[in-house]
Amino acid sequence: MRVKKITEVIGVKVYTDSGDYFGEIEEANLHENKVDGWRIKVSGSMMSLISGARGVIIPHQFVKAISDIFIINKSALPTPESDIGEVSEELV
């Protein structure tokens, strides 16, 4: 298995494990020299799923595969019915 440099995955397309295009990798979040999470620039079609946010941070544990594309676990994504969505609506 070839280990990729972080700079090689910036801009790589991200898909969910159900095959939906989600966005592109913007940067890696590091903690103690290990990847802790990934900041993903969300595609326009997925913004409605996450209440219009332009980006999200997905913990590395939800990444299923990294190669020419990223595959993330769809259960890692916030749902419109989640408590986070309700809190953000109350704040507006």
N, C-alpha and C positions, 0 to 999 in steps of 0.2 A: 504494500500500500504506500503510495506516494503522499507525503505530508505537504500540504499547501501552505504558502505564506499568507498572512492576513491580507497583504497588499494584492494578492492574486484573486481574492474573492470579493473585493470591493466592486460593486456594479453587477455582480452575478444575480441572475433572476431567481426569484423565490416562488415556489409552488407549495400548495398544501398537499397532504397525503391523499386527498381526494381528487387531485389534478387541477385545482383552481389556481390561476395565476394570482399571486399576492403582491409582488413588488420586487424591489431590488435591495441588495445589501448596501448600506451606507457606511457603517463602521462596526468595529468590534468593541465590546466593553471588556476590559481586562481586569482581573483581580488576582494579585499575587502571581503574575506571569502566566495565568491561565485564562482562556476565554470564558467569561461569565455569561455573556449575552450578545445578541446581535441587534443593531438598530436597522430597521427595514423601512425604506421609503415605500409607502403603500400605493398601489395602483389606483387609478380613479374609480374603477368598478368595485373595489373592495372598501373604499372609504365609508360607504353607507353602513357596512357591517360593523365598523368600529367607531361609529358616531362622528364621522367626518374628519378624524385625525389624519394628518399627513404621514405620520410615522408611528411605529411601535417598537418596543424593545422586547424581543423574544428570548427568554432564558435558553442557554445552550442545551440544556437537557431536553428541550422540545425539538431539537434539530434531529431529523432522522437520517439525512444523508447530505454530504457535501461533495460535489464533483463539478461538472459543467453547470449544474444548477443546485440550488438548495431545496431540500424537501423538509417541510416543517409539519409537525403534528397539528391538525386543525383544532384539536381541543385546547391548544395553547392560546387561541385567539379569543378575545373578549366577545361575548354575544350581546346583542341589543337588550336582552332581558336580564343581563347580569346586574349585580348590585352597583358596579362601577358606573354603568350607564345611568342608573337611577340617581346616584349621587351627583353626577355631572349635570343632570337636568335640573336638580334642585338648586345648584349653584348659579344657574343662568337666570 
